[in-house]
């Protein structure tokens, strides 16, 4: 063996966007290919995916993409990697079906069809690597951990996991398989850190179902449930509770319907044929027989609840007597949004309950004791915390140290770090390019920090547009400048400010004509700087200033310079 590298390209010091590359003697396997939903400051951005330039440069060495489960943080970036490359994709039956939905939803990757279904008994041999799998417990069936066997030992990637002794058979972890993996040399463990700060194990899912059922049983009005469509376990609990309390369910959104149909077809969701009804059918039923299951756009139902509470939803409005039941666990970044949503629901006459109100701790990720058990089962020589913000990676590192992993063998990395294995130990090598690629509509990576800065300025202080016509030959202004603004000041109440700004524009152009050789860029820059200074003095605001200069030439035609 000449080279062995572990290269995280996403998923470290952040939530979501999981992507890890294992490189051995010229062969690269990719573990997960996920996306991240943007925080509020990424104005207008739809999703964020990992920077893939390293993979693009080495695409001929990539032998396969291996997926642990069907959530967006593991499969969401697939369309942007395989749209121009024929790389085989491997995953469990449900994971592959959801991956196909993701890929075929994107016009650029619809023709791709190199999907391969594997299970916990599958082993795939390449020239220098062998890849096998093991069952894990998560909030979606068919979740798998991945074992990459190299000449130096096994590298294990857990994916999202937790341990639950009462899990249903399709969600159960194969402990025997984990022990068998641990009986051979585990060179490195890449382990889920998303819940590493929690000292409490997650509640049994049977107890969570009981709470959901009791909530349904004692509610006399309509129930609006906020959930995530890809959380198949939670969806099953909601359907079971609805059936048991003689209610019928309306699914909102095409994505939810597709995921539910797929899970039913594969046998991972079980429900009566007449349980699901249309919105029109629900209108004819008494409210105490209806459940509206809201999964939201791209898996985020909370903001849709706000539209319902403020009567801006296209179909449903929260009314007196409704119960809004939040069964998803929002990220820390959404806590303020959730609080505002609760307030809006109460104002609309509804009530709010959530799983957190039950006192049951819910999570699809490993707690401290789960992480320690995983380490004790596998006996890894090195531990690499992945999947989480820095504080979570650090908490996981401390957990590993508590069970005897030497500090020198625990690596808190960053995206783009390269961990080289040489002479029997890992050490950091030269980093590769890694970061965020922002997707805005059909644009991929064309939104950078400058564009985001401009969007932020526009959202804060608006835009100020100045239009002026000049005769360059005669060095004079032909028509009085016109100005307008959006998001800056209320025009009707600030006529004097606008008139004074026109005088500033005239003065800036006259000064340019008098003291400088004519140059379009300098002329526009003078107008921009003088206006910026004047508007700041008058308003203490910095709008985005767009000077538009029109030229009258000898043929009396006009040319615009922006």
C-alpha positions, 0 to 999 in steps of 0.5 A, spaced: 500 500 500 502 506 497 497 511 499 491 511 504 487 518 505 481 520 509 478 526 506 472 530 509 469 534 504 463 536 508 459 535 515 464 537 519 463 543 524 456 544 521 450 541 520 448 536 514 452 536 508 455 530 509 461 527 504 467 523 506 472 520 501 477 514 502 482 514 498 487 508 497 492 507 492 489 511 486 481 508 488 476 513 491 470 511 495 465 517 497 461 516 503 454 520 503 453 526 498 448 530 502 446 537 502 445 543 507 439 547 508 441 554 508 441 559 515 437 565 514 443 569 513 444 566 506 439 570 503 435 567 497 439 561 497 435 554 496 440 549 498 448 548 500 452 542 497 459 541 498 465 544 494 467 538 489 473 541 485 477 535 488 473 530 486 472 533 479 479 533 478 480 526 481 473 523 478 477 518 474 479 515 480 472 515 484 470 507 484 463 508 487 458 513 491 456 509 498 449 512 501 448 510 508 440 512 508 435 516 505 435 523 508 437 529 504 443 530 509 446 524 505 443 524 498 441 531 497 447 533 493 447 527 488 444 530 482 450 535 482 456 530 482 453 525 477 450 529 472 456 529 468 459 523 471 457 515 470 459 513 477 455 507 480 451 509 486 450 504 492 445 504 497 439 500 500 433 499 497 429 505 500 435 509 500 436 508 492 428 509 491 429 516 495 436 517 491 432 516 484 427 521 486 432 526 488 436 525 482 430 525 477 427 531 480 433 535 477 433 536 469 441 535 469 441 528 472 435 525 470 438 520 465 443 517 470 441 510 472 447 507 475 443 505 481 445 499 485 441 496 491 445 493 496 444 490 503 447 488 510 450 482 507 453 485 501 460 486 500 463 489 494 470 488 492 475 493 488 482 492 486 485 495 493 478 496 497 473 492 499 466 495 501 461 492 506 455 494 510 451 493 517 444 495 519 443 501 524 437 504 527 435 511 525 429 514 524 428 511 517 428 504 515 434 501 511 439 505 514 446 502 514 453 503 516 459 502 511 466 498 512 471 500 507 477 494 508 484 497 506 490 493 506 492 497 513 485 495 516 478 497 516 475 504 516 468 504 519 463 510 517 457 509 522 452 514 518 446 517 522 445 512 528 443 510 535 441 504 539 434 502 541 433 496 544 425 496 543 426 498 535 422 494 530 425 489 526 426 493 520 430 499 524 434 494 529 441 494 529 445 488 528 450 488 534 452 481 532 455 484 526 458 490 529 462 485 534 464 481 528 467 487 525 470 489 531 474 482 532 478 485 526 483 491 526 479 497 525 484 502 523 479 508 524 472 510 526 468 516 523 462 516 528 456 520 528 456 526 533 450 530 532 447 528 539 454 528 542 452 533 547 446 529 550 448 525 556 441 522 556 439 516 551 433 517 546 426 515 549 424 508 546 420 509 540 414 505 543 413 511 548 413 516 543 408 512 539 404 512 546 404 520 547 402 521 540 396 516 540 394 519 547 394 526 544 390 524 538 385 520 543 384 526 547 383 532 542 376 533 540 378 538 534 382 538 527 389 536 528 395 539 524 401 535 525 408 538 523 413 532 521 418 531 516 416 526 510 423 522 510 422 521 517 419 514 516 418 512 523 415 518 525 410 518 519 408 510 521 407 512 528 402 518 526 398 513 521 398 508 526 395 513 531 390 516 526 387 509 525 387 507 532 383 514 533 378 513 527 381 519 523 383 520 516 389 523 514 391 529 508 398 529 506 400 536 504 405 537 498 407 532 493 414 530 496 410 527 502 406 523 497 411 521 493 415 518 499 409 515 502 407 511 496 415 509 495 415 507 502 408 503 502 410 500 495 417 497 499 413 495 505 416 500 510 410 503 511 403 500 513 396 503 513 389 501 511 387 503 504 382 508 506 386 512 511 389 517 506 384 522 503 384 528 499 383 535 501 376 536 498 374 529 502 377 532 508 372 538 508 366 533 508 368 530 514 367 532 522 373 536 524 374 530 529 376 525 524 381 529 520 389 529 521 392 534 516 400 532 515 404 538 513 411 536 511 413 543 508 417 545 502 424 541 502 422 538 509 421 544 513 414 544 516 415 550 521 414 556 516 408 553 513 405 553 519 406 560 520 402 561 513 397 557 516 396 561 522 396 568 518 391 565 513 397 566 507 396 558 506 393 556 499 388 551 502 389 551 510 388 556 515 388 555 523 382 556 526 379 556 533 379 549 536 385 546 532 391 543 535 398 544 532 402 538 533 409 539 532 413 532 531 419 534 528 425 537 532 428 543 529 435 545 529 438 550 534 438 556 528 430 555 528 428 556 535 426 563 535 422 561 529 419 556 532 417 560 538 414 566 533 410 560 530 407 558 536 405 565 538 402 566 531 398 559 532 395 561 539 393 568 536 389 564 530 385 560 536 389 554 535 393 550 541 400 547 540 403 541 543 410 538 541 414 532 543 418 536 547 412 537 551 412 530 553 418 530 557 421 524 552 427 526 549 427 524 542 433 524 537 435 519 531 442 520 533 447 517 538 447 519 545 453 519 549 452 512 552 451 510 544 457 513 542 461 509 547 458 503 546 459 503 539 467 505 540 467 499 545 464 494 540 469 496 534 475 497 538 478 502 533 485 505 533 483 512 531 476 516 532 474 521 527 468 525 530 464 527 524 457 530 522 456 536 527 458 543 529 465 544 532 462 543 540 459 537 538 465 534 535 469 536 541 464 533 546 465 526 542 472 527 542 472 527 550 467 521 550 472 517 546 478 519 551 473 517 557 473 510 554 480 509 553 482 512 546 489 516 546 488 523 545 493 523 539 489 518 536 482 522 536 482 527 530 477 533 530 478 535 523 475 540 518 472 540 511 478 539 506 483 536 511 487 530 509 489 525 514 494 521 511 496 514 514 504 513 513 508 508 517 503 505 522 499 512 524 495 518 521 498 525 520 495 531 517 497 532 510 496 538 505 489 540 505 484 540 499 479 545 497 473 544 500 467 549 502 460 551 500 457 551 493 450 555 494 445 553 489 440 558 487 434 556 482 438 553 476 445 556 478 450 552 481 456 555 485 455 562 481 453 565 488 459 567 492 460 572 498 460 578 494 453 577 491 451 575 498 454 581 501 450 585 496 443 581 498 444 583 505 445 590 503 439 590 499 435 587 505 438 592 510 438 599 506 435 598 499 437 600 493 438 607 490 438 608 482 440 615 479 439 616 471 442 621 467 443 623 460 450 627 458 453 629 452 460 627 452 463 631 446 460 638 449 461 635 456 455 637 459 448 634 462 443 634 457 437 632 461 436 633 469 437 627 472 432 622 475 432 618 481 428 613 485 429 608 490 426 601 493 427 599 500 431 606 502 426 611 504 419 613 503 419 617 496 413 621 498 415 623 504 422 625 502 422 629 496 427 634 499 432 629 500 431 626 492 432 633 490 438 635 493 441 628 491 440 630 484 444 636 485 449 632 488 449 628 482 450 634 477 455 637 481 459 630 481 459 630 473 461 637 473 467 636 477 469 630 473 468 634 466 472 639 469 478 636 472 479 629 469 479 626 462 473 622 460 472 615 463 466 612 464 468 608 470 471 614 473 465 618 472 460 613 475 465 612 481 465 619 482 457 619 482 457 613 486 461 616 492 458 623 492 451 620 493 454 615 498 457 620 502 451 625 502 446 619 503 449 617 509 450 624 512 442 625 511 440 618 513 445 614 516 444 608 511 448 605 506 443 603 500 446 600 494 447 605 489 446 604 481 448 610 477 446 609 470 449 614 465 446 615 458 450 618 452 447 622 447 452 621 441 453 625 434 447 621 431 442 623 436 442 616 439 443 614 446 447 609 449 446 607 456 452 605 461 451 602 467 
